[in-house]
Amino acid sequence: MTLPAQTNNDLSDVSKNFAFTTRLDDLVSWGRKNSMWPLPYGTACCGIELMSVMGPKYDLARFGAEVVRFSPRQADLLLVAGTITEKMGPILVHIYEQMLEPKYVLSMGACASSGGFYRAYHVMQGIDKVIPVDVYVPGCPPTPEAVLDGVMTLQKMIADHHPRPWKDNWVNPYEKTKS
Amino acid sequence: MKKLNLDMYRGAIAARFPEANRFQFSESYGAVVLEVPRETVRDVLRFFKEKNYFNFLMNITGVDYPDRQERFEVVYELFNTRDYSRLRVKVRTSEDKPVPSVISVWKGADWFEREVYDMFGVKFEGHPNLRRILTHHEFVGHPLRKDYAADLQQPCSSALPIHFDVGTEPKEKADNLIPLNIGPSHPATHGTLRVMVELNGEKVHRANVEIGYLHRCFEKMAETHPYNQVIPYTDRLNYCSAPMNNIGYCKAVERLLGVEIPARAQAMRVVLAELSRFIDHVVCIGANAVDLGALTGFFHLFTLREKVYSIFEKLCGARLTVSMTRVGGMAQDAPPGWFDEVLQLCKELRQGVSEIETLLTNNKIWIQRTQNVGAISAEEALQWGYTGPCLRAAGVGLDLRKAEPYYMYDELDFDIPVGSTGDVFERYLVRVEEMKQSVRIVEQVCKNMPSGDYTIRDKGIVLPEKKDVYGNIEGLMNHFMLVINGLRPPVGEVYDSTEAANGELGFHLVSDGSGVPYRLKVRPPCFAIYQSFSESITGGLVADVISVLGSMNLIAGELDR
């Protein structure tokens, strides 16, 4: 690249002619929001709709989130799609803990968000009892469009550096009970 | 259902069992019920099997009657795959009196008995692994007892480590065994299945599975909701083919009520059921192929599925969980021109099936990964309680649409594909052929759609139409009465089944005359099939575990309920 001819000696004016300036953390969050690697934790009906979200018609790739990783070590977005039972709870937390920072959680559907219409003896009444949730997507199951909207909401949160106290103050509930 | 020759059984039983005067035959809603003393049940069932009266154990259910002295009833549903006759055998017991386990008669009794133990606390004497199956290991109490509150949650603090059943220790000893845990969060276990294997090199030395990670208490929920409100819960049993569960449940309630639904409703149900069978097989084959590394198939197949979903959406507004049936018919009529669109869609589906065949049927890699993998003989399959495509692949041409034709299936022209070895490849072939047959059925029905009403108009069963509720006092009153009183079937007990995508989907319904079911037990087809999994992968390669798992089409919603 050739430097443009200098018009005056002010250095800041010079840089405007060939570069744009930004804050470093904005640049980083721009990268993060457009390359989320989801771990699809599909346990039930929502998992089937999540397949549609990934599939050819709705195509989550348009939002940079098509690289599905089943290893929590390689994922930064936990997509919990489906009912989480009490039996599944410890495993979900185990998976969440293994994910590396920065990490986000999207709760897809009524069951994951609140237990849904299963007010029942073996169903956890919302995954936020054990892990911090960033975005809740309502529906039973949500339409794929709703899930895409949830992903876009999360992207906006990342871009805006939305504070996440639920995440910052999280403690592993299973370790808490042990001590 | 075939009529039983009762006198023949009576005579045979009297000749064999000295205590036969304590056996009680009765009839209930067209089914024959035999009540026997608890201690004889194993001998009676073995006698039936050896005499070839009934060669198939379809289901075992528990029912709790807290007011009785012996509060539990254990109900066995027997079936004959040759003449399609059925018999229900019942025993009564209490918590401290174990029932003889029938696992030595049918291997398939294993999980069914464990489930009754888990849910009711009924003990089975002679069962080698009588431990909890659906609820977690820290669970206290038995949730389906009437004195257990539906919403009493019990947290679980840990996951079970790798474990194996007693009696699965292999005869030959081996060194350097590596235990390996697969799932429940693993790409090939579809979210909620957990397989534990012990590997000797690449070979599976022994295996065990654990289920219950999606135990959503369907049966308890059914006991706490009015009849029509149970329908959305049934959607979420086998969520890959939700309308078929709606239909199976409504059919059972309708049988208890003794009503016949109009021809148009029957035809609509057949169309919905066959489209669902199609997409269920699509998901099964697509997921099976993805798990073995064939991603292209997934994209092709899911385009088809998306088209069927769009048609469902047009019909009722929902894609996956349609809840389109009501007791007595359908929720609403199809919009104008909908059946023509289905006919149009059928052409695309046909085209799609041939694309799948091009991709997979002659694909060398696919054949090598699936042929002679997970093979099972017809005899073994019957022992375990296989139904549906997996049983037909093993060479038994049992399909309830032909065996006990319901709705209009006896007027339709379609074939039942049957395999011979029961391996993963034949299961695939059977499914592909069934998809073609389903399209054939849908086309026949849509071309001759009966006119008339889409539901019965019994005011004690079906809500009046909205214009009547808002428009005249009679409609308003009927609506009020039905909402307040609920739909109340007579006191009684039925077992009713349909041919779902995975096999026989049965609903065992007990009514005490109130507005909610007293007991509703689902006989999920893949529950019986999955219990044979450990045995069928033992001795094979670890890579084949995935291939067999996918071919069984395990849908956690109906497996764990």
Chai-1 contact restraints between the chains, C-beta under 6 A:
chainA,res_idxA,chainB,res_idxB,connection_type,confidence,min_distance_angstrom,max_distance_angstrom,comment,restraint_id
A,G42,B,G191,contact,1.0,0.0,6.0,A-B,restraint_1
A,T43,B,G191,contact,1.0,0.0,6.0,A-B,restraint_2
A,T43,B,T192,contact,1.0,0.0,6.0,A-B,restraint_3
A,T43,B,L214,contact,1.0,0.0,6.0,A-B,restraint_4
A,A44,B,L214,contact,1.0,0.0,6.0,A-B,restraint_5
A,A44,B,G557,contact,1.0,0.0,6.0,A-B,restraint_6
A,C45,B,R236,contact,1.0,0.0,6.0,A-B,restraint_7
A,C45,B,Y239,contact,1.0,0.0,6.0,A-B,restraint_8
A,G47,B,G191,contact,1.0,0.0,6.0,A-B,restraint_9
A,I48,B,Y239,contact,1.0,0.0,6.0,A-B,restraint_10
A,E49,B,L320,contact,1.0,0.0,6.0,A-B,restraint_11
A,G55,B,F302,contact,1.0,0.0,6.0,A-B,restraint_12
A,P56,B,F299,contact,1.0,0.0,6.0,A-B,restraint_13
A,P56,B,T303,contact,1.0,0.0,6.0,A-B,restraint_14
A,K57,B,E306,contact,1.0,0.0,6.0,A-B,restraint_15
A,F70,B,P187,contact,1.0,0.0,6.0,A-B,restraint_16
A,T83,B,R216,contact,1.0,0.0,6.0,A-B,restraint_17
A,T85,B,H215,contact,1.0,0.0,6.0,A-B,restraint_18
A,E86,B,H136,contact,1.0,0.0,6.0,A-B,restraint_19
A,E86,B,P155,contact,1.0,0.0,6.0,A-B,restraint_20
A,E86,B,C156,contact,1.0,0.0,6.0,A-B,restraint_21
A,K87,B,H136,contact,1.0,0.0,6.0,A-B,restraint_22
A,K87,B,C156,contact,1.0,0.0,6.0,A-B,restraint_23
A,K87,B,G212,contact,1.0,0.0,6.0,A-B,restraint_24
A,K87,B,Y213,contact,1.0,0.0,6.0,A-B,restraint_25
A,M88,B,Y213,contact,1.0,0.0,6.0,A-B,restraint_26
A,P90,B,S158,contact,1.0,0.0,6.0,A-B,restraint_27
A,P90,B,A159,contact,1.0,0.0,6.0,A-B,restraint_28
A,I91,B,A159,contact,1.0,0.0,6.0,A-B,restraint_29
A,I95,B,S185,contact,1.0,0.0,6.0,A-B,restraint_30
A,Y118,B,R216,contact,1.0,0.0,6.0,A-B,restraint_31
A,R119,B,D151,contact,1.0,0.0,6.0,A-B,restraint_32
A,A120,B,C217,contact,1.0,0.0,6.0,A-B,restraint_33
A,A120,B,M221,contact,1.0,0.0,6.0,A-B,restraint_34
A,Y121,B,P143,contact,1.0,0.0,6.0,A-B,restraint_35
A,Y121,B,L152,contact,1.0,0.0,6.0,A-B,restraint_36
A,Y121,B,Q153,contact,1.0,0.0,6.0,A-B,restraint_37
A,Y121,B,C217,contact,1.0,0.0,6.0,A-B,restraint_38
A,H122,B,T135,contact,1.0,0.0,6.0,A-B,restraint_39
A,H122,B,H215,contact,1.0,0.0,6.0,A-B,restraint_40
A,H122,B,C217,contact,1.0,0.0,6.0,A-B,restraint_41
A,V123,B,R216,contact,1.0,0.0,6.0,A-B,restraint_42
A,P141,B,L320,contact,1.0,0.0,6.0,A-B,restraint_43
A,Y174,B,S157,contact,1.0,0.0,6.0,A-B,restraint_44
